[in-house]
Amino acid sequence: MGKKKIIVAVTGASGAIYAKLLLDNLQKLSGQIERVGVVMSDNAREVWRFELENTAYEQYPFDFYQKMDFNAPFASGSAKFDTMIIIPCSMGTLGRNAQGRSNDLISRAADVVLKERR
């Protein structure tokens, strides 16, 4: 089995520690992972700073994308990312994903992953 390509979306729900722990563990698994693409909402950055009192998300060796960057590779199924993790997932993000409303990169990537059944 080859190395995995993973999308991590961080939304503004409370629970930034979960995103941090995930990113920490993905970093430890770097030998098994080809690529990690991360997109954080503006609220996610604020919640992280408030709850964790730092901006350590800036230090991870992953590819970070802005929430409106529809040119990110995982905005298309042709990039063949293996999975997507939304952590923590706000109710707004959950609702948009359930309705198929792609108004930012997080919801667009979720649409792609669901369509591709990944």
Backbone torsions as a table, in degrees:
resi	resn	phi	psi	omega
1	MET	NA	132.3	-175.9
2	GLY	-78.6	175.7	177.8
3	LYS	-68.3	147.2	-175.1
4	LYS	-92.9	150.1	172.1
5	LYS	-113.4	121.8	-170.5
6	ILE	-124.7	138.3	173.1
7	ILE	-102.6	131.7	173.9
8	VAL	-120.4	123.0	175.3
9	ALA	-112.3	132.6	178.8
10	VAL	-117.9	121.5	-179.2
11	THR	-108.1	-179.7	-172.6
12	GLY	-84.1	12.4	176.5
13	ALA	-68.7	153.9	175.6
14	SER	-64.2	142.1	180.0
15	GLY	122.3	34.5	179.3
16	ALA	-57.8	-27.0	179.6
17	ILE	-59.5	-33.1	179.4
18	TYR	-67.1	-41.2	176.7
19	ALA	-63.4	-43.0	180.0
20	LYS	-61.3	-46.1	179.9
21	LEU	-62.7	-39.7	177.0
22	LEU	-62.3	-49.5	-179.7
23	LEU	-61.8	-38.7	176.2
24	ASP	-59.1	-46.6	-177.5
25	ASN	-70.4	-36.4	176.2
26	LEU	-64.0	-36.5	177.8
27	GLN	-63.5	-39.7	178.4
28	LYS	-66.8	-26.1	-178.3
29	LEU	-95.1	19.8	-172.9
30	SER	-55.2	-28.1	178.3
31	GLY	-69.4	-18.7	-178.8
32	GLN	-104.1	-4.2	-174.0
33	ILE	-119.8	127.6	177.8
34	GLU	-76.2	-42.2	-173.7
35	ARG	-158.7	141.7	172.4
36	VAL	-124.5	121.9	174.7
37	GLY	-105.8	128.9	-176.3
38	VAL	-119.9	134.6	171.2
39	VAL	-129.5	129.3	179.6
40	MET	-119.4	136.0	173.5
41	SER	-73.1	163.0	176.9
42	ASP	-59.4	-41.7	179.2
43	ASN	-65.0	-33.3	178.2
44	ALA	-62.1	-41.3	179.1
45	ARG	-64.0	-41.5	178.5
46	GLU	-64.6	-45.5	-179.3
47	VAL	-63.5	-41.8	178.2
48	TRP	-58.2	-49.5	-179.8
49	ARG	-60.4	-40.1	-178.6
50	PHE	-70.7	-49.2	-173.8
51	GLU	-77.5	-37.5	-175.3
52	LEU	-104.7	-6.7	177.3
53	GLU	54.8	40.3	175.3
54	ASN	-159.8	177.8	173.6
55	THR	-124.6	41.8	-176.7
56	ALA	-61.0	-19.5	178.3
57	TYR	-58.7	-23.3	179.6
58	GLU	-72.0	-15.3	-173.7
59	GLN	-94.1	-8.4	-177.2
60	TYR	-73.7	145.2	-176.4
61	PRO	-85.9	38.8	-178.4
62	PHE	-106.6	168.8	176.5
63	ASP	-85.3	116.8	-179.9
64	PHE	-101.5	141.7	-179.0
65	TYR	-128.9	148.7	177.1
66	GLN	-76.0	153.3	-173.4
67	LYS	-64.6	-18.5	178.7
68	MET	-109.2	16.1	-178.4
69	ASP	-85.5	85.8	-179.3
70	PHE	-77.2	1.7	173.1
71	ASN	-92.4	-0.3	176.0
72	ALA	-59.7	143.7	-175.2
73	PRO	-57.0	-36.6	-176.3
74	PHE	-81.7	6.9	171.9
75	ALA	-78.1	-4.5	179.5
76	SER	-132.4	144.0	178.3
77	GLY	-66.8	-20.0	-178.1
78	SER	-66.8	-18.6	178.4
79	ALA	-75.0	-16.7	175.5
80	LYS	52.9	52.9	170.7
81	PHE	-73.5	146.3	-173.4
82	ASP	-81.3	-34.9	-176.7
83	THR	-160.2	167.2	177.8
84	MET	-134.6	137.1	176.8
85	ILE	-122.5	125.5	175.7
86	ILE	-108.0	112.1	-171.1
87	ILE	-147.1	121.9	-17.3
88	PRO	-70.9	160.9	-178.0
89	CYS	-109.5	116.8	178.4
90	SER	-72.4	159.3	178.0
91	MET	-64.4	-33.5	177.1
92	GLY	-62.5	-44.7	178.2
93	THR	-65.0	-44.1	178.8
94	LEU	-58.6	-45.2	179.9
95	GLY	-64.1	-43.8	178.6
96	ARG	-62.5	-42.3	179.5
97	ASN	-64.9	-40.6	179.8
98	ALA	-64.0	-31.9	-179.0
99	GLN	-92.9	-4.4	-179.6
100	GLY	71.4	31.9	-179.2
101	ARG	-95.7	107.9	-178.1
102	SER	-96.8	88.8	-179.9
103	ASN	-107.5	-2.0	176.0
104	ASP	-155.9	179.4	-175.9
105	LEU	-65.4	-34.2	179.8
106	ILE	-61.9	-50.8	-178.2
107	SER	-71.0	-32.0	176.2
108	ARG	-65.5	-45.8	179.0
109	ALA	-61.7	-40.5	177.9
110	ALA	-62.5	-41.5	176.1
111	ASP	-57.5	-45.9	-178.4
112	VAL	-62.9	-48.1	-178.1
113	VAL	-62.4	-41.7	178.3
114	LEU	-67.0	-43.1	179.7
115	LYS	-61.9	-41.1	-178.6
116	GLU	-81.5	-2.9	-179.6
117	ARG	57.4	49.1	179.6
118	ARG	-111.5	NA	NA
